[in-house]
Amino acid sequence: MVLACRDGDRAESALVDIRSSVPAAEVQVLQLNLSDLESVRQFAGEFALRFDRLDLLVNNAGVMMPPKSLTKPK
């Protein structure tokens, strides 16, 4: 399993929680900020180096009214 997370500290906390519940869990954390296209490219490249396929993708997003923002320019 791969946790694709924007915030490294929160990702590590989630990893600790998962491993405390399932000690044998095979979990890795990869940095991913969807508002930064360079981060998306880096994530995709790293994922492709480590894994030969993607079996399932779960998108977890809350419903809210955030302030308008734009993707970081190149």
PQR file with spaces between the fields and no chain letter, atoms N, CA, C, O and H, PARSE charges and radii, in Angstrom:
ATOM       1  N    MET     1       0.845   -1.165    0.000 -0.4000 1.5000
ATOM       2  CA   MET     1       0.000    0.000    0.000 -0.0000 2.0000
ATOM       3  C    MET     1       0.896    1.235    0.000  0.5500 1.7000
ATOM       4  O    MET     1       1.951    1.259    0.634 -0.5500 1.4000
ATOM       5  N    VAL     2       0.454    2.246   -0.718 -0.4000 1.5000
ATOM       6  CA   VAL     2       1.172    3.514   -0.766 -0.0000 2.0000
ATOM       7  C    VAL     2       0.252    4.603   -0.240  0.5500 1.7000
ATOM       8  O    VAL     2      -0.890    4.729   -0.682 -0.5500 1.4000
ATOM       9  H    VAL     2      -0.403    2.226   -1.233  0.4000 1.0000
ATOM      10  N    LEU     3       0.751    5.386    0.701 -0.4000 1.5000
ATOM      11  CA   LEU     3       0.045    6.581    1.146 -0.0000 2.0000
ATOM      12  C    LEU     3       0.662    7.754    0.403  0.5500 1.7000
ATOM      13  O    LEU     3       1.820    8.102    0.636 -0.5500 1.4000
ATOM      14  H    LEU     3       1.679    5.284    1.059  0.4000 1.0000
ATOM      15  N    ALA     4      -0.099    8.355   -0.481 -0.4000 1.5000
ATOM      16  CA   ALA     4       0.364    9.535   -1.216 -0.0000 2.0000
ATOM      17  C    ALA     4      -0.125   10.749   -0.446  0.5500 1.7000
ATOM      18  O    ALA     4      -1.320   11.042   -0.429 -0.5500 1.4000
ATOM      19  H    ALA     4      -1.039    8.072   -0.671  0.4000 1.0000
ATOM      20  N    CYS     5       0.797   11.452    0.189 -0.4000 1.5000
ATOM      21  CA   CYS     5       0.412   12.512    1.123 -0.0000 2.0000
ATOM      22  C    CYS     5       1.167   13.799    0.862  0.5500 1.7000
ATOM      23  O    CYS     5       2.334   13.786    0.470 -0.5500 1.4000
ATOM      24  H    CYS     5       1.768   11.214    0.175  0.4000 1.0000
ATOM      25  N    ARG     6       0.487   14.906    1.084 -0.4000 1.5000
ATOM      26  CA   ARG     6       1.081   16.234    0.941 -0.0000 2.0000
ATOM      27  C    ARG     6       1.929   16.580    2.172  0.5500 1.7000
ATOM      28  O    ARG     6       3.013   17.149    2.041 -0.5500 1.4000
ATOM      29  H    ARG     6      -0.460   14.916    1.403  0.4000 1.0000
ATOM      30  N    ASP     7       1.444   16.242    3.341 -0.4000 1.5000
ATOM      31  CA   ASP     7       2.084   16.606    4.602 -0.0000 2.0000
ATOM      32  C    ASP     7       2.843   15.404    5.163  0.5500 1.7000
ATOM      33  O    ASP     7       2.235   14.427    5.598 -0.5500 1.4000
ATOM      34  H    ASP     7       0.563   15.780    3.447  0.4000 1.0000
ATOM      35  N    GLY     8       4.167   15.482    5.151 -0.4000 1.5000
ATOM      36  CA   GLY     8       5.000   14.368    5.591 -0.0000 2.0000
ATOM      37  C    GLY     8       4.792   13.963    7.041  0.5500 1.7000
ATOM      38  O    GLY     8       4.796   12.773    7.358 -0.5500 1.4000
ATOM      39  H    GLY     8       4.661   16.276    4.798  0.4000 1.0000
ATOM      40  N    ASP     9       4.609   14.942    7.930 -0.4000 1.5000
ATOM      41  CA   ASP     9       4.403   14.630    9.349 -0.0000 2.0000
ATOM      42  C    ASP     9       3.089   13.888    9.569  0.5500 1.7000
ATOM      43  O    ASP     9       3.038   12.919   10.327 -0.5500 1.4000
ATOM      44  H    ASP     9       4.606   15.908    7.673  0.4000 1.0000
ATOM      45  N    ARG    10       2.038   14.339    8.913 -0.4000 1.5000
ATOM      46  CA   ARG    10       0.739   13.660    9.052 -0.0000 2.0000
ATOM      47  C    ARG    10       0.786   12.269    8.425  0.5500 1.7000
ATOM      48  O    ARG    10       0.153   11.338    8.923 -0.5500 1.4000
ATOM      49  H    ARG    10       2.079   15.126    8.298  0.4000 1.0000
ATOM      50  N    ALA    11       1.537   12.129    7.331 -0.4000 1.5000
ATOM      51  CA   ALA    11       1.686   10.824    6.687 -0.0000 2.0000
ATOM      52  C    ALA    11       2.385    9.844    7.627  0.5500 1.7000
ATOM      53  O    ALA    11       1.968    8.694    7.764 -0.5500 1.4000
ATOM      54  H    ALA    11       2.051   12.885    6.926  0.4000 1.0000
ATOM      55  N    GLU    12       3.446   10.310    8.268 -0.4000 1.5000
ATOM      56  CA   GLU    12       4.172    9.437    9.206 -0.0000 2.0000
ATOM      57  C    GLU    12       3.287    9.057   10.384  0.5500 1.7000
ATOM      58  O    GLU    12       3.347    7.924   10.861 -0.5500 1.4000
ATOM      59  H    GLU    12       3.785   11.244    8.157  0.4000 1.0000
ATOM      60  N    SER    13       2.476    9.979   10.854 -0.4000 1.5000
ATOM      61  CA   SER    13       1.539    9.679   11.940 -0.0000 2.0000
ATOM      62  C    SER    13       0.535    8.613   11.503  0.5500 1.7000
ATOM      63  O    SER    13       0.237    7.690   12.262 -0.5500 1.4000
ATOM      64  H    SER    13       2.427   10.899   10.467  0.4000 1.0000
ATOM      65  N    ALA    14       0.015    8.739   10.287 -0.4000 1.5000
ATOM      66  CA   ALA    14      -0.922    7.737    9.758 -0.0000 2.0000
ATOM      67  C    ALA    14      -0.235    6.386    9.615  0.5500 1.7000
ATOM      68  O    ALA    14      -0.836    5.347    9.887 -0.5500 1.4000
ATOM      69  H    ALA    14       0.257    9.489    9.671  0.4000 1.0000
ATOM      70  N    LEU    15       1.017    6.402    9.190 -0.4000 1.5000
ATOM      71  CA   LEU    15       1.790    5.174    9.042 -0.0000 2.0000
ATOM      72  C    LEU    15       1.956    4.468   10.385  0.5500 1.7000
ATOM      73  O    LEU    15       1.811    3.248   10.467 -0.5500 1.4000
ATOM      74  H    LEU    15       1.505    7.246    8.969  0.4000 1.0000
ATOM      75  N    VAL    16       2.256    5.221   11.424 -0.4000 1.5000
ATOM      76  CA   VAL    16       2.383    4.661   12.778 -0.0000 2.0000
ATOM      77  C    VAL    16       1.053    4.034   13.216  0.5500 1.7000
ATOM      78  O    VAL    16       1.028    2.936   13.774 -0.5500 1.4000
ATOM      79  H    VAL    16       2.374    6.211   11.357  0.4000 1.0000
ATOM      80  N    ASP    17      -0.052    4.748   12.954 -0.4000 1.5000
ATOM      81  CA   ASP    17      -1.370    4.217   13.323 -0.0000 2.0000
ATOM      82  C    ASP    17      -1.677    2.919   12.586  0.5500 1.7000
ATOM      83  O    ASP    17      -2.173    1.965   13.185 -0.5500 1.4000
ATOM      84  H    ASP    17      -0.032    5.639   12.501  0.4000 1.0000
ATOM      85  N    ILE    18      -1.387    2.881   11.306 -0.4000 1.5000
ATOM      86  CA   ILE    18      -1.650    1.673   10.516 -0.0000 2.0000
ATOM      87  C    ILE    18      -0.812    0.516   11.036  0.5500 1.7000
ATOM      88  O    ILE    18      -1.324   -0.586   11.232 -0.5500 1.4000
ATOM      89  H    ILE    18      -0.984    3.657   10.820  0.4000 1.0000
ATOM      90  N    ARG    19       0.475    0.763   11.260 -0.4000 1.5000
ATOM      91  CA   ARG    19       1.365   -0.319   11.708 -0.0000 2.0000
ATOM      92  C    ARG    19       1.066   -0.758   13.133  0.5500 1.7000
ATOM      93  O    ARG    19       1.366   -1.895   13.498 -0.5500 1.4000
ATOM      94  H    ARG    19       0.890    1.659   11.101  0.4000 1.0000
ATOM      95  N    SER    20       0.482    0.117   13.947 -0.4000 1.5000
ATOM      96  CA   SER    20       0.114   -0.311   15.305 -0.0000 2.0000
ATOM      97  C    SER    20      -1.107   -1.228   15.253  0.5500 1.7000
ATOM      98  O    SER    20      -1.254   -2.119   16.090 -0.5500 1.4000
ATOM      99  H    SER    20       0.238    1.040   13.651  0.4000 1.0000
ATOM     100  N    SER    21      -1.975   -1.009   14.274 -0.4000 1.5000
ATOM     101  CA   SER    21      -3.157   -1.866   14.111 -0.0000 2.0000
ATOM     102  C    SER    21      -2.840   -3.134   13.335  0.5500 1.7000
ATOM     103  O    SER    21      -3.383   -4.200   13.625 -0.5500 1.4000
ATOM     104  H    SER    21      -1.855   -0.286   13.595  0.4000 1.0000
ATOM     105  N    VAL    22      -1.958   -3.016   12.346 -0.4000 1.5000
ATOM     106  CA   VAL    22      -1.606   -4.153   11.480 -0.0000 2.0000
ATOM     107  C    VAL    22      -0.084   -4.178   11.351  0.5500 1.7000
ATOM     108  O    VAL    22       0.461   -3.634   10.390 -0.5500 1.4000
ATOM     109  H    VAL    22      -1.517   -2.150   12.110  0.4000 1.0000
ATOM     110  N    PRO    23       0.603   -4.799   12.300 -0.5600 1.5000
ATOM     111  CA   PRO    23       2.073   -4.763   12.307  0.2800 2.0000
ATOM     112  C    PRO    23       2.728   -5.282   11.022  0.5500 1.7000
ATOM     113  O    PRO    23       3.809   -4.823   10.654 -0.5500 1.4000
ATOM     114  N    ALA    24       2.094   -6.220   10.349 -0.4000 1.5000
ATOM     115  CA   ALA    24       2.687   -6.790    9.131 -0.0000 2.0000
ATOM     116  C    ALA    24       2.310   -6.013    7.869  0.5500 1.7000
ATOM     117  O    ALA    24       2.631   -6.443    6.760 -0.5500 1.4000
ATOM     118  H    ALA    24       1.216   -6.593   10.648  0.4000 1.0000
ATOM     119  N    ALA    25       1.637   -4.881    8.027 -0.4000 1.5000
ATOM     120  CA   ALA    25       1.194   -4.108    6.862 -0.0000 2.0000
ATOM     121  C    ALA    25       2.395   -3.641    6.037  0.5500 1.7000
ATOM     122  O    ALA    25       3.388   -3.152    6.577 -0.5500 1.4000
ATOM     123  H    ALA    25       1.377   -4.532    8.928  0.4000 1.0000
ATOM     124  N    GLU    26       2.283   -3.800    4.744 -0.4000 1.5000
ATOM     125  CA   GLU    26       3.312   -3.307    3.826 -0.0000 2.0000
ATOM     126  C    GLU    26       2.851   -1.946    3.324  0.5500 1.7000
ATOM     127  O    GLU    26       2.065   -1.850    2.381 -0.5500 1.4000
ATOM     128  H    GLU    26       1.477   -4.197    4.306  0.4000 1.0000
ATOM     129  N    VAL    27       3.348   -0.905    3.965 -0.4000 1.5000
ATOM     130  CA   VAL    27       2.906    0.460    3.669 -0.0000 2.0000
ATOM     131  C    VAL    27       4.122    1.342    3.438  0.5500 1.7000
ATOM     132  O    VAL    27       5.108    1.279    4.173 -0.5500 1.4000
ATOM     133  H    VAL    27       3.987   -0.984    4.731  0.4000 1.0000
ATOM     134  N    GLN    28       4.030    2.161    2.405 -0.4000 1.5000
ATOM     135  CA   GLN    28       5.070    3.140    2.119 -0.0000 2.0000
ATOM     136  C    GLN    28       4.419    4.507    1.954  0.5500 1.7000
ATOM     137  O    GLN    28       3.258    4.614    1.558 -0.5500 1.4000
ATOM     138  H    GLN    28       3.229    2.213    1.809  0.4000 1.0000
ATOM     139  N    VAL    29       5.176    5.538    2.260 -0.4000 1.5000
ATOM     140  CA   VAL    29       4.697    6.905    2.098 -0.0000 2.0000
ATOM     141  C    VAL    29       5.458    7.554    0.946  0.5500 1.7000
ATOM     142  O    VAL    29       6.686    7.493    0.885 -0.5500 1.4000
ATOM     143  H    VAL    29       6.119    5.452    2.582  0.4000 1.0000
ATOM     144  N    LEU    30       4.713    8.173    0.037 -0.4000 1.5000
ATOM     145  CA   LEU    30       5.315    8.969   -1.026 -0.0000 2.0000
ATOM     146  C    LEU    30       4.707   10.369   -0.972  0.5500 1.7000
ATOM     147  O    LEU    30       3.495   10.525   -0.820 -0.5500 1.4000
ATOM     148  H    LEU    30       3.716    8.222    0.087  0.4000 1.0000
ATOM     149  N    GLN    31       5.551   11.372   -1.098 -0.4000 1.5000
ATOM     150  CA   GLN    31       5.098   12.763   -1.074 -0.0000 2.0000
ATOM     151  C    GLN    31       4.328   13.084   -2.343  0.5500 1.7000
ATOM     152  O    GLN    31       4.758   12.722   -3.438 -0.5500 1.4000
ATOM     153  H    GLN    31       6.535   11.245   -1.222  0.4000 1.0000
ATOM     154  N    LEU    32       3.185   13.766   -2.207 -0.4000 1.5000
ATOM     155  CA   LEU    32       2.386   14.181   -3.363 -0.0000 2.0000
ATOM     156  C    LEU    32       1.562   15.401   -3.009  0.5500 1.7000
ATOM     157  O    LEU    32       0.740   15.368   -2.093 -0.5500 1.4000
ATOM     158  H    LEU    32       2.835   14.060   -1.318  0.4000 1.0000
ATOM     159  N    ASN    33       1.790   16.475   -3.742 -0.4000 1.5000
ATOM     160  CA   ASN    33       0.992   17.688   -3.585 -0.0000 2.0000
ATOM     161  C    ASN    33       0.289   17.925   -4.919  0.5500 1.7000
ATOM     162  O    ASN    33       0.924   18.335   -5.891 -0.5500 1.4000
ATOM     163  H    ASN    33       2.458   16.502   -4.486  0.4000 1.0000
ATOM     164  N    LEU    34      -1.014   17.670   -4.970 -0.4000 1.5000
ATOM     165  CA   LEU    34      -1.756   17.757   -6.220 -0.0000 2.0000
ATOM     166  C    LEU    34      -1.881   19.170   -6.763  0.5500 1.7000
ATOM     167  O    LEU    34      -2.269   19.351   -7.918 -0.5500 1.4000
ATOM     168  H    LEU    34      -1.530   17.337   -4.180  0.4000 1.0000
ATOM     169  N    SER    35      -1.563   20.173   -5.961 -0.4000 1.5000
ATOM     170  CA   SER    35      -1.617   21.546   -6.457 -0.0000 2.0000
ATOM     171  C    SER    35      -0.309   21.970   -7.119  0.5500 1.7000
ATOM     172  O    SER    35      -0.189   23.102   -7.588 -0.5500 1.4000
ATOM     173  H    SER    35      -1.248   20.026   -5.023  0.4000 1.0000
ATOM     174  N    ASP    36       0.666   21.072   -7.157 -0.4000 1.5000
ATOM     175  CA   ASP    36       1.977   21.355   -7.737 -0.0000 2.0000
ATOM     176  C    ASP    36       2.277   20.278   -8.784  0.5500 1.7000
ATOM     177  O    ASP    36       2.558   19.133   -8.431 -0.5500 1.4000
ATOM     178  H    ASP    36       0.568   20.152   -6.775  0.4000 1.0000
ATOM     179  N    LEU    37       2.218   20.640  -10.066 -0.4000 1.5000
ATOM     180  CA   LEU    37       2.390   19.650  -11.127 -0.0000 2.0000
ATOM     181  C    LEU    37       3.772   18.997  -11.106  0.5500 1.7000
ATOM     182  O    LEU    37       3.911   17.845  -11.517 -0.5500 1.4000
ATOM     183  H    LEU    37       1.989   21.570  -10.352  0.4000 1.0000
ATOM     184  N    GLU    38       4.782   19.705  -10.641 -0.4000 1.5000
ATOM     185  CA   GLU    38       6.111   19.085  -10.515 -0.0000 2.0000
ATOM     186  C    GLU    38       6.075   17.976   -9.459  0.5500 1.7000
ATOM     187  O    GLU    38       6.698   16.930   -9.644 -0.5500 1.4000
ATOM     188  H    GLU    38       4.669   20.641  -10.308  0.4000 1.0000
ATOM     189  N    SER    39       5.364   18.188   -8.372 -0.4000 1.5000
ATOM     190  CA   SER    39       5.201   17.156   -7.344 -0.0000 2.0000
ATOM     191  C    SER    39       4.484   15.936   -7.929  0.5500 1.7000
ATOM     192  O    SER    39       4.835   14.798   -7.621 -0.5500 1.4000
ATOM     193  H    SER    39       4.858   19.037   -8.221  0.4000 1.0000
ATOM     194  N    VAL    40       3.490   16.178   -8.763 -0.4000 1.5000
ATOM     195  CA   VAL    40       2.758   15.072   -9.402 -0.0000 2.0000
ATOM     196  C    VAL    40       3.697   14.284  -10.301  0.5500 1.7000
ATOM     197  O    VAL    40       3.676   13.054  -10.285 -0.5500 1.4000
ATOM     198  H    VAL    40       3.205   17.103   -9.013  0.4000 1.0000
ATOM     199  N    ARG    41       4.524   14.973  -11.089 -0.4000 1.5000
ATOM     200  CA   ARG    41       5.487   14.287  -11.964 -0.0000 2.0000
ATOM     201  C    ARG    41       6.499   13.478  -11.148  0.5500 1.7000
ATOM     202  O    ARG    41       6.818   12.340  -11.493 -0.5500 1.4000
ATOM     203  H    ARG    41       4.541   15.973  -11.102  0.4000 1.0000
ATOM     204  N    GLN    42       6.995   14.073  -10.070 -0.4000 1.5000
ATOM     205  CA   GLN    42       7.963   13.357   -9.227 -0.0000 2.0000
ATOM     206  C    GLN    42       7.329   12.119   -8.601  0.5500 1.7000
ATOM     207  O    GLN    42       7.943   11.053   -8.569 -0.5500 1.4000
ATOM     208  H    GLN    42       6.736   14.997   -9.790  0.4000 1.0000
ATOM     209  N    PHE    43       6.108   12.258   -8.107 -0.4000 1.5000
ATOM     210  CA   PHE    43       5.406   11.117   -7.525 -0.0000 2.0000
ATOM     211  C    PHE    43       5.236   10.007   -8.561  0.5500 1.7000
ATOM     212  O    PHE    43       5.521    8.843   -8.281 -0.5500 1.4000
ATOM     213  H    PHE    43       5.608   13.124   -8.133  0.4000 1.0000
ATOM     214  N    ALA    44       4.772   10.370   -9.757 -0.4000 1.5000
ATOM     215  CA   ALA    44       4.539    9.376  -10.804 -0.0000 2.0000
ATOM     216  C    ALA    44       5.839    8.646  -11.166  0.5500 1.7000
ATOM     217  O    ALA    44       5.842    7.428  -11.347 -0.5500 1.4000
ATOM     218  H    ALA    44       4.541   11.316   -9.985  0.4000 1.0000
ATOM     219  N    GLY    45       6.930    9.391  -11.269 -0.4000 1.5000
ATOM     220  CA   GLY    45       8.212    8.779  -11.578 -0.0000 2.0000
ATOM     221  C    GLY    45       8.674    7.834  -10.489  0.5500 1.7000
ATOM     222  O    GLY    45       9.127    6.726  -10.776 -0.5500 1.4000
ATOM     223  H    GLY    45       6.927   10.380  -11.122  0.4000 1.0000
ATOM     224  N    GLU    46       8.563    8.262   -9.240 -0.4000 1.5000
ATOM     225  CA   GLU    46       8.968    7.421   -8.103 -0.0000 2.0000
ATOM     226  C    GLU    46       8.090    6.179   -8.015  0.5500 1.7000
ATOM     227  O    GLU    46       8.585    5.079   -7.771 -0.5500 1.4000
ATOM     228  H    GLU    46       8.195    9.162   -9.007  0.4000 1.0000
ATOM     229  N    PHE    47       6.785    6.357   -8.214 -0.4000 1.5000
ATOM     230  CA   PHE    47       5.868    5.216   -8.168 -0.0000 2.0000
ATOM     231  C    PHE    47       6.244    4.207   -9.252  0.5500 1.7000
ATOM     232  O    PHE    47       6.296    3.005   -8.991 -0.5500 1.4000
ATOM     233  H    PHE    47       6.383    7.251   -8.412  0.4000 1.0000
ATOM     234  N    ALA    48       6.506    4.690  -10.460 -0.4000 1.5000
ATOM     235  CA   ALA    48       6.862    3.803  -11.570 -0.0000 2.0000
ATOM     236  C    ALA    48       8.166    3.049  -11.307  0.5500 1.7000
ATOM     237  O    ALA    48       8.317    1.905  -11.734 -0.5500 1.4000
ATOM     238  H    ALA    48       6.464    5.667  -10.671  0.4000 1.0000
ATOM     239  N    LEU    49       9.106    3.684  -10.608 -0.4000 1.5000
ATOM     240  CA   LEU    49      10.364    3.005  -10.275 -0.0000 2.0000
ATOM     241  C    LEU    49      10.163    1.892   -9.246  0.5500 1.7000
ATOM     242  O    LEU    49      10.812    0.849   -9.319 -0.5500 1.4000
ATOM     243  H    LEU    49       8.983    4.614  -10.261  0.4000 1.0000
ATOM     244  N    ARG    50       9.269    2.116   -8.298 -0.4000 1.5000
ATOM     245  CA   ARG    50       9.086    1.161   -7.201 -0.0000 2.0000
ATOM     246  C    ARG    50       8.088    0.044   -7.495  0.5500 1.7000
ATOM     247  O    ARG    50       8.202   -1.053   -6.947 -0.5500 1.4000
ATOM     248  H    ARG    50       8.741    2.963   -8.239  0.4000 1.0000
ATOM     249  N    PHE    51       7.118    0.318   -8.352 -0.4000 1.5000
ATOM     250  CA   PHE    51       6.019   -0.630   -8.550 -0.0000 2.0000
ATOM     251  C    PHE    51       5.795   -0.876  -10.033  0.5500 1.7000
ATOM     252  O    PHE    51       6.052   -0.008  -10.868 -0.5500 1.4000
ATOM     253  H    PHE    51       7.025    1.209   -8.796  0.4000 1.0000
ATOM     254  N    ASP    52       5.310   -2.075  -10.347 -0.4000 1.5000
ATOM     255  CA   ASP    52       5.048   -2.391  -11.749 -0.0000 2.0000
ATOM     256  C    ASP    52       3.587   -2.223  -12.137  0.5500 1.7000
ATOM     257  O    ASP    52       3.241   -2.360  -13.310 -0.5500 1.4000
ATOM     258  H    ASP    52       5.101   -2.779   -9.668  0.4000 1.0000
ATOM     259  N    ARG    53       2.720   -1.928  -11.165 -0.4000 1.5000
ATOM     260  CA   ARG    53       1.306   -1.732  -11.488 -0.0000 2.0000
ATOM     261  C    ARG    53       0.588   -1.023  -10.347  0.5500 1.7000
ATOM     262  O    ARG    53       1.085   -0.945   -9.224 -0.5500 1.4000
ATOM     263  H    ARG    53       3.001   -1.817  -10.212  0.4000 1.0000
ATOM     264  N    LEU    54      -0.599   -0.507  -10.669 -0.4000 1.5000
ATOM     265  CA   LEU    54      -1.498    0.101   -9.694 -0.0000 2.0000
ATOM     266  C    LEU    54      -2.788   -0.701   -9.741  0.5500 1.7000
ATOM     267  O    LEU    54      -3.468   -0.724  -10.768 -0.5500 1.4000
ATOM     268  H    LEU    54      -1.003   -0.570  -11.582  0.4000 1.0000
ATOM     269  N    ASP    55      -3.132   -1.360   -8.640 -0.4000 1.5000
ATOM     270  CA   ASP    55      -4.316   -2.210   -8.609 -0.0000 2.0000
ATOM     271  C    ASP    55      -5.575   -1.462   -8.198  0.5500 1.7000
ATOM     272  O    ASP    55      -6.664   -1.778   -8.678 -0.5500 1.4000
ATOM     273  H    ASP    55      -2.581   -1.342   -7.806  0.4000 1.0000
ATOM     274  N    LEU    56      -5.446   -0.488   -7.331 -0.4000 1.5000
ATOM     275  CA   LEU    56      -6.614    0.210   -6.806 -0.0000 2.0000
ATOM     276  C    LEU    56      -6.207    1.606   -6.384  0.5500 1.7000
ATOM     277  O    LEU    56      -5.151    1.802   -5.784 -0.5500 1.4000
ATOM     278  H    LEU    56      -4.562   -0.231   -6.941  0.4000 1.0000
ATOM     279  N    LEU    57      -7.054    2.580   -6.701 -0.4000 1.5000
ATOM     280  CA   LEU    57      -6.808    3.958   -6.304 -0.0000 2.0000
ATOM     281  C    LEU    57      -8.004    4.436   -5.491  0.5500 1.7000
ATOM     282  O    LEU    57      -9.145    4.377   -5.950 -0.5500 1.4000
ATOM     283  H    LEU    57      -7.913    2.421   -7.189  0.4000 1.0000
ATOM     284  N    VAL    58      -7.731    4.910   -4.281 -0.4000 1.5000
ATOM     285  CA   VAL    58      -8.789    5.453   -3.425 -0.0000 2.0000
ATOM     286  C    VAL    58      -8.505    6.934   -3.229  0.5500 1.7000
ATOM     287  O    VAL    58      -7.466    7.309   -2.684 -0.5500 1.4000
ATOM     288  H    VAL    58      -6.804    4.959   -3.908  0.4000 1.0000
ATOM     289  N    ASN    59      -9.420    7.765   -3.672 -0.4000 1.5000
ATOM     290  CA   ASN    59      -9.306    9.208   -3.477 -0.0000 2.0000
ATOM     291  C    ASN    59     -10.088    9.572   -2.227  0.5500 1.7000
ATOM     292  O    ASN    59     -11.270    9.251   -2.110 -0.5500 1.4000
ATOM     293  H    ASN    59     -10.264    7.461   -4.115  0.4000 1.0000
ATOM     294  N    ASN    60      -9.431   10.238   -1.299 -0.4000 1.5000
ATOM     295  CA   ASN    60     -10.063   10.625   -0.050 -0.0000 2.0000
ATOM     296  C    ASN    60     -10.041   12.143    0.035  0.5500 1.7000
ATOM     297  O    ASN    60      -8.998   12.750    0.279 -0.5500 1.4000
ATOM     298  H    ASN    60      -8.470   10.499   -1.393  0.4000 1.0000
ATOM     299  N    ALA    61     -11.198   12.743   -0.169 -0.4000 1.5000
ATOM     300  CA   ALA    61     -11.261   14.210   -0.107 -0.0000 2.0000
ATOM     301  C    ALA    61     -12.507   14.624    0.659  0.5500 1.7000
ATOM     302  O    ALA    61     -13.580   14.048    0.481 -0.5500 1.4000
ATOM     303  H    ALA    61     -12.045   12.250   -0.367  0.4000 1.0000
ATOM     304  N    GLY    62     -12.355   15.612    1.499 -0.4000 1.5000
ATOM     305  CA   GLY    62     -13.491   16.135    2.242 -0.0000 2.0000
ATOM     306  C    GLY    62     -14.274   17.134    1.404  0.5500 1.7000
ATOM     307  O    GLY    62     -13.754   17.696    0.440 -0.5500 1.4000
ATOM     308  H    GLY    62     -11.483   16.080    1.643  0.4000 1.0000
ATOM     309  N    VAL    63     -15.497   17.342    1.771 -0.4000 1.5000
ATOM     310  CA   VAL    63     -16.327   18.340    1.108 -0.0000 2.0000
ATOM     311  C    VAL    63     -16.269   19.615    1.938  0.5500 1.7000
ATOM     312  O    VAL    63     -16.609   19.617    3.121 -0.5500 1.4000
ATOM     313  H    VAL    63     -15.919   16.885    2.554  0.4000 1.0000
ATOM     314  N    MET    64     -15.835   20.696    1.301 -0.4000 1.5000
ATOM     315  CA   MET    64     -15.717   21.954    2.020 -0.0000 2.0000
ATOM     316  C    MET    64     -15.715   23.083    1.011  0.5500 1.7000
ATOM     317  O    MET    64     -15.762   22.847   -0.197 -0.5500 1.4000
ATOM     318  H    MET    64     -15.559   20.693    0.340  0.4000 1.0000
ATOM     319  N    MET    65     -15.663   24.277    1.490 -0.4000 1.5000
ATOM     320  CA   MET    65     -15.625   25.465    0.638 -0.0000 2.0000
ATOM     321  C    MET    65     -14.293   26.186    0.855  0.5500 1.7000
ATOM     322  O    MET    65     -14.246   27.201    1.551 -0.5500 1.4000
ATOM     323  H    MET    65     -15.626   24.469    2.471  0.4000 1.0000
ATOM     324  N    PRO    66     -13.202   25.667    0.260 -0.5600 1.5000
ATOM     325  CA   PRO    66     -11.904   26.320    0.455  0.2800 2.0000
ATOM     326  C    PRO    66     -11.825   27.615   -0.362  0.5500 1.7000
ATOM     327  O    PRO    66     -12.608   27.818   -1.290 -0.5500 1.4000
ATOM     328  N    PRO    67     -10.891   28.470   -0.018 -0.5600 1.5000
ATOM     329  CA   PRO    67     -10.707   29.672   -0.838  0.2800 2.0000
ATOM     330  C    PRO    67     -10.191   29.265   -2.218  0.5500 1.7000
ATOM     331  O    PRO    67      -9.501   28.255   -2.354 -0.5500 1.4000
ATOM     332  N    LYS    68     -10.525   30.044   -3.226 -0.4000 1.5000
ATOM     333  CA   LYS    68     -10.078   29.748   -4.580 -0.0000 2.0000
ATOM     334  C    LYS    68      -8.559   29.764   -4.633  0.5500 1.7000
ATOM     335  O    LYS    68      -7.911   30.660   -4.093 -0.5500 1.4000
ATOM     336  H    LYS    68     -11.086   30.864   -3.116  0.4000 1.0000
ATOM     337  N    SER    69      -7.998   28.745   -5.300 -0.4000 1.5000
ATOM     338  CA   SER    69      -6.549   28.696   -5.488 -0.0000 2.0000
ATOM     339  C    SER    69      -6.270   28.105   -6.855  0.5500 1.7000
ATOM     340  O    SER    69      -7.137   27.478   -7.463 -0.5500 1.4000
ATOM     341  H    SER    69      -8.524   28.017   -5.739  0.4000 1.0000
ATOM     342  N    LEU    70      -5.046   28.311   -7.336 -0.4000 1.5000
ATOM     343  CA   LEU    70      -4.629   27.809   -8.630 -0.0000 2.0000
ATOM     344  C    LEU    70      -3.454   26.877   -8.461  0.5500 1.7000
ATOM     345  O    LEU    70      -2.718   26.961   -7.478 -0.5500 1.4000
ATOM     346  H    LEU    70      -4.341   28.820   -6.843  0.4000 1.0000
ATOM     347  N    THR    71      -3.279   25.979   -9.429 -0.4000 1.5000
ATOM     348  CA   THR    71      -2.127   25.101   -9.441 -0.0000 2.0000
ATOM     349  C    THR    71      -0.868   25.937   -9.573  0.5500 1.7000
ATOM     350  O    THR    71      -0.839   26.920  -10.313 -0.5500 1.4000
ATOM     351  H    THR    71      -3.877   25.911  -10.227  0.4000 1.0000
ATOM     352  N    LYS    72       0.175   25.541   -8.851 -0.4000 1.5000
ATOM     353  CA   LYS    72       1.456   26.249   -8.898 -0.0000 2.0000
ATOM     354  C    LYS    72       1.976   26.258  -10.336  0.5500 1.7000
ATOM     355  O    LYS    72       2.030   25.203  -10.968 -0.5500 1.4000
ATOM     356  H    LYS    72       0.152   24.742   -8.250  0.4000 1.0000
ATOM     357  N    PRO    73       2.363   27.435  -10.873 -0.5600 1.5000
ATOM     358  CA   PRO    73       2.870   27.492  -12.250  0.2800 2.0000
ATOM     359  C    PRO    73       4.225   26.813  -12.358  0.5500 1.7000
ATOM     360  O    PRO    73       4.923   26.625  -11.362 -0.5500 1.4000
ATOM     361  N    LYS    74       4.586   26.449  -13.584 -0.4000 1.5000
ATOM     362  CA   LYS    74       5.890   25.817  -13.831 -0.0000 2.0000
ATOM     363  C    LYS    74       7.031   26.684  -13.412  0.5500 1.7000
ATOM     364  O    LYS    74       8.189   26.293  -13.554 -0.5500 1.4000
ATOM     365  H    LYS    74       4.019   26.602  -14.393  0.4000 1.0000
